[in-house]
């Protein structure tokens, strides 16, 4: 009975886990910061960026000029006519040139002219890990050499690594020339999308990808150590050994694909001898260990003969990988991939049979297996150049590994959990009512506090909202009267904000409001005050300071806002976003300012005086606003 209750309690956690993994997949593979509004394609060797946004990242896909069996220098591009215009990304062995179909081993030159690019800008090019050596020129300058480009396949030195370079272009056109050579891979040429865009956007996207890959690798290594440790403690539990091996080889393989982080750790490693062999051996050992793991956890559903067949195929292919050149074993990969698809499909059937037989953890295995199968099929299509979605098998494997680790952990702790739960239930009978009341009371207190905080904040900018401002202005004004103190109010308006929204859009306008709000809040805190959003593009600052200090604060806010250098090409005031500020101060010896309404009215009149005199400044009012604008 207790065992059944353990399974029922664990079940919701499994589904929460699955949902979390799916959300992680969506979040980590979302559109990058330079999200494209337009998707231009290269036509006849030319790509038009006229309608591309300033922070947009685009794929340089389409028709590139192609010179087969010729390493053309940038100076020869305008003189020598290309053999043809070919699709990128695509292996050149799939091209049909006038001279015939290129061999996988060979060399050539790709040329692309980018027109209507933003001038005087720092750009970045993100080149994925392709299996060919290349040299990259931009506007006639050699910016990157990856491996060794050679007319001889034997002399070609390959270095498969995700590379990123930045450059500054003062012109509206960008000329890209890539010399590419291949000698040891069945897919030569530019086989994956090359990205061009704003340097900050591309660098940020690369950092996100690298962080996610390291997160997956670290998590898998931790799981490997944990399960191998379980096997050391209980050697008869073979599933822990195979699962730990599986986690380890997948973690190692994730360092060899995508961003190829292993090069940053061990830059001296040779791709052909070490990296590619290790990557493929990780694949075969991973399939082998997973088959043995499946046999260990579901011996009645998993066929012994099929397990032997998979083991034999993995050992044979591992021998070929260890003894042959990359050109040989990579050309055989397609057949091994078909075997993998068949195996994972059979594994899914094994999980379904286990679920029908009500084996422990079978439902979560089916869910994780579905994610794994989809990711494997995606990566096979991506490797063959059929789709350009990216590598997802590591994420799919991670989802499946997490699911299986929970199942194994549940199995190993089942006996201990049973006895511990009995003792826990006995103790719980004595204090369960009191504990539940206390927990609910604490929860209500937390919820009320959270609601109170949320009700006082502006949802867009994160600073105080209008309601909180009205409440605090009255409270602080009353305190100033009672204590014969001073209180200053600053009303602030972003200049020409409607034209900013019309020019850059509401999303960029919201970002501008947040940035200005954070500045106002930061400066207000320095004077023991706070900032609030008064409405639309209007803000307010309240601080217990006199008129002279309030004037200095206003001057600081005007100056610091301009120094943010938020570009505002539609402004009639300045090239950057500016603010206007109206200031009024209450003192106990000046009874003419005696209410919150009169303070707001005086500050508002001072604000409009600044606007009439050209904006980007401040005006201090004493009672009625008679001071000159600064």
C-alpha positions in Angstrom: 0.0 0.0 0.0 2.8 2.4 0.9 4.7 1.5 -2.3 1.6 2.4 -4.4 1.3 5.7 -2.6 5.0 6.4 -3.3 4.4 6.0 -7.0 1.3 8.2 -7.0 3.1 10.9 -5.2 6.0 10.8 -7.6 3.8 10.9 -10.7 2.9 14.7 -10.6 6.6 15.5 -10.2 7.3 13.6 -13.4 4.9 15.6 -15.4 6.2 18.8 -13.9 9.6 17.7 -15.0 8.5 17.1 -18.5 6.8 20.5 -18.8 9.9 22.2 -17.4 12.0 20.4 -20.0 9.7 21.5 -22.8 9.7 25.1 -21.5 13.5 25.0 -21.3 13.7 23.9 -24.9 11.5 26.7 -26.1 13.3 29.3 -24.0 16.8 28.3 -25.0 16.0 28.0 -28.7 13.9 31.2 -28.9 14.6 33.7 -31.6 17.8 35.6 -30.8 18.0 39.3 -29.8 18.4 40.3 -33.4 15.0 38.9 -34.4 14.4 39.2 -38.1 11.4 41.1 -39.4 12.6 40.5 -43.0 14.3 37.5 -44.4 16.2 38.6 -47.5 17.7 36.0 -49.8 20.7 36.3 -52.0 19.9 36.4 -55.7 22.6 36.1 -58.4 25.3 36.7 -55.8 23.7 39.8 -54.4 21.8 40.3 -51.1 19.8 43.4 -50.5 19.6 44.6 -46.8 17.5 47.7 -47.5 14.6 46.5 -45.3 16.8 44.9 -42.6 16.5 46.4 -39.0 19.6 47.8 -37.3 19.9 45.0 -34.7 18.6 42.2 -37.0 20.6 39.1 -37.5 20.1 37.5 -41.0 21.2 34.3 -42.6 23.3 34.8 -45.7 21.3 32.2 -47.6 20.5 32.1 -51.2 22.5 32.2 -54.4 26.3 32.9 -54.1 28.7 33.3 -56.9 30.8 30.1 -57.1 34.2 29.3 -58.7 34.9 25.6 -58.8 38.5 24.5 -58.8 39.6 28.1 -58.5 40.8 30.0 -55.4 39.8 33.5 -56.5 41.3 36.5 -54.5 39.1 39.6 -53.7 40.9 41.6 -56.4 39.8 39.1 -59.1 36.2 39.0 -58.2 35.1 41.8 -60.5 37.3 40.5 -63.3 36.6 36.8 -63.4 33.1 35.6 -63.9 31.8 32.8 -61.6 31.1 29.4 -63.0 27.6 29.5 -61.6 25.4 30.9 -58.8 24.8 28.1 -56.3 22.5 27.6 -53.3 24.0 28.2 -49.8 23.9 26.4 -47.4 24.4 23.2 -49.4 27.1 20.6 -50.0 28.8 21.4 -53.3 28.6 17.7 -54.3 24.8 18.4 -54.8 25.5 21.3 -57.3 25.0 20.8 -61.0 27.5 23.1 -62.6 27.9 23.7 -66.4 31.2 21.7 -66.1 29.5 18.9 -64.3 28.9 17.8 -60.7 31.7 18.6 -58.2 33.4 15.9 -56.2 33.2 16.1 -52.4 37.0 16.5 -52.2 38.0 19.7 -53.9 38.2 23.4 -53.6 36.4 26.5 -54.7 35.5 30.1 -54.0 32.2 31.6 -52.8 31.4 35.3 -53.4 28.5 37.4 -52.1 27.9 41.1 -52.4 25.7 42.7 -49.7 24.0 46.0 -50.7 22.2 48.7 -48.7 24.0 47.8 -45.4 24.0 50.4 -42.6 27.2 52.4 -42.9 29.7 53.3 -40.1 28.7 50.2 -38.1 30.4 47.4 -36.3 29.2 44.1 -37.9 29.8 40.5 -37.0 29.8 37.3 -39.1 29.0 34.0 -37.3 30.2 31.0 -39.3 29.0 27.6 -38.0 31.2 24.5 -37.6 31.5 23.3 -41.2 33.6 20.3 -42.2 35.8 22.2 -44.7 38.8 24.6 -44.4 38.2 28.2 -45.4 39.6 31.7 -45.6 37.3 34.6 -45.3 37.8 38.1 -46.8 35.5 41.0 -46.1 35.9 44.1 -48.3 39.3 42.9 -49.5 40.7 42.2 -46.0 41.6 38.7 -44.8 39.7 38.4 -41.5 39.6 34.7 -40.7 41.4 31.5 -41.6 39.9 28.3 -40.3 42.1 25.3 -41.1 44.4 25.3 -44.1 42.9 25.9 -47.6 44.8 24.0 -50.3 44.3 22.9 -53.9 45.5 19.5 -52.8 43.1 17.4 -50.6 46.0 15.8 -48.8 47.3 19.2 -47.7 44.0 20.6 -46.6 44.0 21.1 -42.8 40.5 21.1 -41.3 39.6 22.8 -38.1 35.9 22.4 -37.4 34.8 25.2 -35.0 32.1 27.8 -34.7 33.9 31.1 -35.6 32.8 34.6 -35.0 34.5 37.8 -36.3 33.7 41.4 -36.1 34.5 44.2 -38.5 33.6 47.8 -39.1 32.2 49.0 -42.5 31.9 52.6 -43.5 30.2 51.8 -46.8 26.7 50.6 -47.6 28.1 47.6 -49.4 29.9 44.6 -48.0 31.9 42.2 -50.2 32.4 38.7 -48.8 34.8 36.2 -50.4 35.3 32.6 -49.0 37.9 30.2 -50.3 36.9 26.7 -49.3 38.7 23.4 -49.6 37.7 19.9 -48.5 39.6 16.6 -48.5 38.3 14.3 -45.8 34.5 14.9 -45.5 31.7 13.7 -47.8 30.0 17.1 -47.5 32.3 19.9 -48.8 31.5 23.6 -49.0 29.3 25.9 -47.0 26.8 23.4 -45.6 25.3 25.5 -42.8 23.9 29.1 -42.7 26.4 31.9 -42.2 24.9 34.7 -40.1 25.5 38.5 -40.5 24.3 41.2 -38.2 24.9 43.7 -35.5 28.0 42.7 -33.5 26.3 42.9 -30.1 23.3 40.8 -31.2 25.5 38.1 -32.7 27.9 38.0 -29.8 25.0 37.8 -27.4 23.4 34.9 -29.3 26.7 33.0 -29.3 27.1 33.5 -25.6 23.6 32.1 -25.0 24.2 29.1 -27.1 27.5 28.4 -25.4 26.0 28.8 -22.0 23.2 26.4 -22.8 25.6 23.8 -24.2 27.8 24.0 -21.1 24.7 23.8 -18.9 23.7 20.6 -20.7 27.2 19.1 -20.6 27.6 19.9 -16.9 24.2 18.5 -16.0 25.0 15.3 -17.9 28.4 14.9 -16.3 26.9 15.3 -12.8 24.3 12.6 -13.7 27.1 10.3 -15.0 29.1 10.7 -11.8 26.1 10.1 -9.7 25.0 6.9 -11.4 28.5 5.5 -11.7 28.8 6.1 -8.0 25.7 4.1 -7.5 27.2 1.3 -9.4 30.3 1.3 -7.3 28.2 1.0 -4.2 25.9 -1.6 -5.7 27.8 -3.5 -8.5 24.9 -5.8 -9.2 22.8 -2.9 -10.4 24.1 -2.9 -14.0 21.6 -0.3 -15.2 23.4 2.3 -13.2 26.7 1.5 -15.0 25.2 1.6 -18.5 23.2 4.8 -17.7 26.3 6.5 -16.3 28.3 5.6 -19.4 25.5 6.9 -21.6 25.4 10.2 -19.8 29.2 10.6 -19.9 29.6 10.0 -23.7 26.7 12.2 -24.5 28.2 15.0 -22.4 31.5 14.6 -24.1 29.9 14.6 -27.5 28.0 17.8 -26.8 31.4 19.5 -26.3 32.5 18.4 -29.8 29.5 19.7 -31.8 27.7 23.0 -32.0 30.1 25.6 -30.5 32.9 23.0 -30.3 33.9 24.2 -26.8 36.5 21.5 -26.6 38.8 23.6 -28.8 38.8 26.3 -26.2 39.9 23.8 -23.6 42.3 21.8 -25.8 43.2 24.0 -28.8 46.0 21.6 -29.9 43.7 18.7 -30.7 43.7 17.6 -34.3 40.2 17.3 -35.8 40.7 14.4 -38.1 42.7 12.2 -35.7 41.1 13.1 -32.4 37.9 15.2 -32.5 36.0 13.5 -35.3 36.9 10.0 -34.1 36.0 10.8 -30.5 32.7 12.4 -31.7 31.7 9.3 -33.7 32.9 6.9 -31.0 30.8 8.8 -28.5 27.8 8.1 -30.8 28.5 4.4 -31.1 29.3 3.9 -27.4 26.2 5.9 -26.5 23.9 3.7 -28.6 25.6 0.6 -27.2 25.3 1.7 -23.6 21.7 2.8 -24.1 20.8 -0.6 -25.6 22.3 -2.4 -22.6 20.5 0.0 -20.2 17.2 -0.7 -21.9 17.8 -4.4 -21.6 18.7 -4.0 -17.9 15.6 -2.0 -16.8 13.0 -3.9 -19.1 14.4 -7.4 -19.6 11.1 -8.9 -20.3 10.1 -6.4 -23.0 13.6 -6.0 -24.7 14.6 -8.7 -27.1 17.9 -10.3 -26.3 18.6 -11.0 -30.0 18.0 -7.4 -31.0 20.2 -6.2 -28.2 23.0 -8.5 -29.5 22.5 -7.2 -33.0 22.8 -3.6 -31.9 25.9 -4.4 -29.9 27.5 -6.1 -32.9 26.8 -3.2 -35.2 28.1 -0.7 -32.7 31.3 -2.7 -32.2 31.9 -3.1 -36.0 31.3 0.6 -36.7 33.6 1.6 -33.7 36.3 -0.5 -35.2 35.9 1.2 -38.6 36.0 4.6 -36.9 39.2 3.7 -35.0 41.0 2.3 -38.0 39.8 4.2 -41.0 40.0 7.9 -42.2 37.2 10.3 -41.5 36.3 10.2 -45.2 35.5 6.5 -44.9 33.6 6.4 -41.6 31.6 9.6 -42.2 30.4 8.3 -45.5 29.1 5.2 -43.7 27.3 7.3 -41.1 24.0 7.4 -43.1 23.7 3.6 -42.7 24.4 3.8 -38.9 21.8 6.6 -38.7 19.2 4.3 -40.2 20.0 1.7 -37.6 19.7 4.4 -34.9 16.2 5.4 -36.2 15.2 1.7 -36.1 16.6 1.2 -32.7 15.0 4.3 -31.1 11.7 3.3 -32.7 12.0 -0.2 -31.2 13.0 1.4 -27.9 9.8 3.5 -28.0 7.8 0.2 -28.6 9.6 -1.3 -25.6 8.5 1.6 -23.4 4.9 1.3 -24.7 4.9 -2.4 -23.9 6.3 -1.6 -20.4 3.6 1.0 -19.9 1.0 -1.6 -21.0 2.5 -4.0 -18.5 2.4 -1.3 -15.8 6.2 -1.2 -15.3 7.5 1.5 -13.0 8.3 4.8 -14.7 7.1 3.6 -18.2 4.9 6.6 -18.8 7.6 9.1 -18.2 9.9 7.0 -20.4 7.4 7.2 -23.3 7.3 11.0 -23.0 11.1 11.3 -22.8 11.4 8.8 -25.6 9.1 10.8 -27.9 11.2 13.9 -27.4 14.4 11.9 -28.0 13.1 10.3 -31.3 12.0 13.7 -32.6 15.4 15.3 -31.8 17.3 12.4 -33.4 15.3 12.5 -36.6 15.8 16.3 -36.7 19.6 16.0 -36.3 19.9 13.4 -39.0 18.0 15.6 -41.4 20.1 18.6 -40.3 23.4 16.7 -40.8 22.2 15.6 -44.3 21.5 19.3 -45.1 17.8 18.7 -45.6 16.7 21.1 -42.9 18.6 24.1 -41.2 17.0 23.9 -37.7 20.2 23.2 -35.7 21.5 20.4 -33.4 18.8 19.3 -30.9 19.8 15.8 -30.1 21.7 16.9 -27.0 18.6 18.6 -25.7 16.4 15.6 -26.5 18.9 13.3 -24.8 19.1 15.6 -21.8 15.3 15.4 -21.5 15.3 11.7 -21.7 18.3 11.4 -19.4 16.6 13.5 -16.7 13.5 11.3 -17.0 15.5 8.1 -16.7 17.6 9.4 -13.8 14.4 10.0 -11.9 13.2 6.5 -12.6 16.5 5.0 -11.5 16.7 7.2 -8.4 13.2 6.1 -7.5 14.1 2.5 -7.9 17.3 2.7 -5.7 15.6 4.6 -3.0 12.3 2.6 -2.9 13.1 0.5 0.1 14.5 3.4 2.2 11.6 5.6 1.2 9.1 3.0 2.4 10.5 2.8 5.9 11.1 6.5 6.1 7.5 7.3 5.1 6.1 5.0 7.8 8.0 6.9 10.5 7.1 10.3 8.9 3.4 9.5 8.8 3.5 8.5 12.5 5.0 11.8 13.5 2.7 13.7 11.1 -0.4 12.5 12.9 0.6 14.5 16.0 1.4 17.9 14.4 -0.2 17.8 10.9 -3.0 20.2 11.8 -0.8 22.7 13.5 1.7 22.6 10.7 -0.9 23.0 8.0 -2.5 26.0 9.7 0.9 27.6 10.1 1.9 26.9 6.5 -1.4 28.4 5.2 -1.0 31.4 7.5 2.6 32.0 6.2 1.4 31.5 2.6 -1.3 34.1 3.1 1.1 36.6 4.6 3.5 36.0 1.6 0.7 36.4 -0.9 -0.6 39.6 0.8 2.9 41.1 0.9 3.4 40.2 -2.8 0.1 41.7 -3.8 0.9 44.9 -1.8 4.3 45.2 -3.6 2.8 44.5 -7.0 0.0 46.9 -6.5 2.5 49.7 -5.9 4.7 49.1 -9.0 4.2 50.1 -12.6 4.0 47.0 -14.7 6.2 48.4 -17.6 9.0 50.3 -15.9 9.2 48.5 -12.6 9.2 51.8 -10.6 6.3 53.2 -8.4 3.0 53.7 -10.1 0.6 56.7 -10.1 -1.4 55.3 -7.1 1.6 54.9 -5.0 2.9 58.3 -6.0 -0.4 60.0 -4.9 -0.3 58.2 -1.6 3.3 59.0 -0.8 3.1 62.6 -1.9 0.3 63.2 0.6 2.1 61.3 3.3 5.5 63.0 2.8 3.8 66.5 2.5 2.0 65.9 5.9 5.3 64.8 7.5 7.0 68.0 6.1 4.3 70.2 7.6 4.4 68.5 11.0 8.2 68.5 11.2 8.7 71.9 9.5 10.8 70.3 6.8 11.1 70.6 3.1 9.8 68.6 0.2 10.6 68.9 -3.5 8.5 67.6 -6.4 9.9 67.2 -10.0 7.6 66.5 -12.9 9.4 65.1 -15.9 8.3 64.5 -19.5 10.3 62.7 -22.2 10.6 65.2 -25.1 9.0 64.3 -28.5 8.1 60.8 -27.3 5.2 60.4 -29.7 7.5 60.9 -32.6 9.9 58.4 -31.0 7.2 55.8 -30.9 6.1 56.6 -34.5 9.7 56.2 -35.7 10.9 53.2 -33.7 7.7 51.4 -32.7 6.1 50.8 -29.4 8.4 47.9 -28.3 11.4 50.2 -28.6 9.4 53.0 -27.0 8.7 50.7 -24.0 12.5 50.0 -23.8 13.2 53.7 -23.8 10.7 54.3 -20.9 12.3 51.5 -18.9 15.8 52.9 -19.4 14.8 56.5 -18.4 12.8 55.2 -15.4 15.8 53.2 -14.1 17.9 56.4 -14.4 15.4 58.5 -12.6 15.0 56.0 -9.8 18.8 55.6 -9.3 19.3 59.4 -9.1 16.3 59.9 -6.8 17.7 57.3 -4.3 20.9 59.4 -4.0 18.7 62.2 -2.5 16.6 59.9 -0.3 13.7 60.1 -2.7 12.0 57.9 -5.2 10.7 58.1 -8.8 7.3 57.1 -10.1 5.6 56.8 -13.4 3.0 59.7 -13.5 1.4 58.6 -16.8 2.4 57.8 -20.4 5.9 59.3 -20.9 5.6 61.5 -17.8 7.4 60.7 -14.5 7.7 62.3 -11.1 10.4 62.4 -8.5 9.8 63.2 -4.8 12.6 64.0 -2.4 12.9 65.7 1.0 15.4 68.3 -0.3 15.3 72.1 -0.6 15.0 74.2 -3.7 18.7 74.5 -4.4 19.2 70.7 -4.1 16.2 70.1 -6.2 17.6 72.3 -9.0 20.9 70.3 -8.9 18.9 67.1 -9.0 16.9 68.3 -12.0 20.1 69.4 -13.8 21.6 66.0 -13.2 18.6 64.2 -14.5 18.5 66.3 -17.7 22.2 65.8 -18.2 22.3 62.1 -17.4 19.3 61.4 -19.7 21.1 63.0 -22.6 24.2 61.0 -21.8 22.3 57.8 -22.2 22.5 58.6 -25.9 19.3 56.8 -26.9 19.2 57.7 -30.5 16.1 59.8 -31.5 16.4 60.7 -35.1 12.8 62.1 -35.1 13.4 64.6 -32.3 13.3 68.3 -33.1 15.3 69.0 -29.8 18.4 66.9 -30.0 19.8 63.8 -31.7 19.2 61.7 -28.5 16.3 61.3 -26.1 16.0 64.2 -23.7 13.7 65.2 -20.9 12.1 68.4 -19.6 11.7 68.9 -15.9 9.5 71.2 -13.8 10.5 71.7 -10.1 8.7 73.0 -7.1 9.6 72.9 -3.4 7.4 73.1 -0.3 8.7 74.6 2.9 6.9 75.0 6.2 7.4 78.8 6.1 5.6 79.2 2.8 2.0 78.5 3.4 1.0 79.3 -0.2 2.0 75.8 -1.2 -0.2 73.8 1.2 -1.6 70.8 -0.7 -0.5 68.0 -3.0 -2.6 69.5 -5.8 -1.0 72.9 -5.6 2.5 71.3 -5.6 1.6 69.3 -8.7 0.1 72.4 -10.4 3.2 74.5 -9.7 5.5 71.8 -11.0 3.3 71.2 -14.1 3.4 74.9 -15.0 7.2 75.0 -14.6 7.3 71.9 -16.9 5.3 73.5 -19.6 7.4 76.6 -19.4 10.5 74.5 -20.2 8.6 73.0 -23.2 7.7 76.4 -24.5 11.3 77.5 -24.3 12.7 74.6 -26.3 12.7 71.5 -23.9 15.8 69.6 -22.8 16.0 71.6 -19.6 14.4 72.4 -16.3 12.5 75.2 -14.6 12.3 75.9 -10.8 9.0 77.4 -9.5 8.6 79.0 -6.1 4.9 79.1 -5.3 3.8 80.3 -8.7 6.5 79.4 -11.3 8.3 82.7 -11.8 11.9 81.4 -12.1 13.5 81.4 -15.6 14.1 78.1 -17.4 17.7 76.8 -17.4 
